[in-house]
Amino acid sequence: MGVPVGAALNDRLDSVLGVLYLMFNEGYLSTDPRNAQDGGEAPRLIREDLSDEAIRLCRMLALNHTTDLPKVRALLALFLLQSSRFASRLSTEGELLVLADQDRTLWDRARIEEGMLYLSSAAEGTEESEFHLEAAIAAAHATSGSIGETDWSYIAELYDALFRRKPTPVVALNRAVAIAYSEGPLAGLAALDTIGSHPALAGYHLLPAARAHFHEMAGEAVAAAENYRKALDCECSTAERRFLEGRLQRLIDRSSSDLRN
C-alpha cells in the first residue's frame, strides 16, 4: 500500500492524533493500578512513561515531512507544555497539588521553551485546530509567574473559542474556572449554573468541587463545605479524594478557629 495523500492522509492523521491525545491524558491523570507506589500503596496520579511515549510518537510525526502539519506541531506543543509541570503536580507525600499550590521553580523550562517554539511554528498558515487553542491555554499558564499574574481574561477568551469548536460540558467547566478568576467567583458560579444540569456532568466530582472552590473564594464557607461533601459523594481517584477531604478539613479547621477567636 502507498502512503495516503490528501483527504485520506488527513483523516488517518486525525485518528492518530486523537489516539495520542487520549494516551497523553491517561498518563497525565492516571488511576492505573500498575502505577502503584512502592509498598503497594494507592496508585499515583501520573504515568509519565505513558505521556512521554505520546510525546515521542508525536515528535516523530512532526519530524516527518509528510505529517509535519500545523496541528501536529500544536499537539506536540500542548504535550510539552503540559508535561513541563509533572514534577510539581504531586507533593512529596504523593498528594495532588492544584495549579495555585505548585512550585513553579520545578517546572521544566526546557520543555516550556521547546513547547513555545512548536506553538509558534504551528501558527504558520491559516489552520487553527482545537490543539492550537488548548496549547495556547497551556502556554498562558506555563509562562505566568503565579496564579495572580496569569491572564485569565485571555484564557477565558480561548475557552470561548474552544467551546465553539468543541462544545463539551468539560470545556464549559474549565471556561467557568477562567471566568471565576478573571471576573470573580460569583461570575464563575453563574457560568456553572448554565451547565450544572447537563447529563454528562452527573456524578462528575469536578463540578461540585469547582462550585465549592468558587464559594470558598467568595468567603462562603458553609456553601463551600456542602459542595466539597457533594464532590466526595462522587466517584473519583484515591488521590483526588484525599485532595477533596483535605480541602473540606481545612474549611472545618478554619471555621473552628474563627469561632474560638
Beta strands, then each sheet from edge to edge (+ up, - down):
end
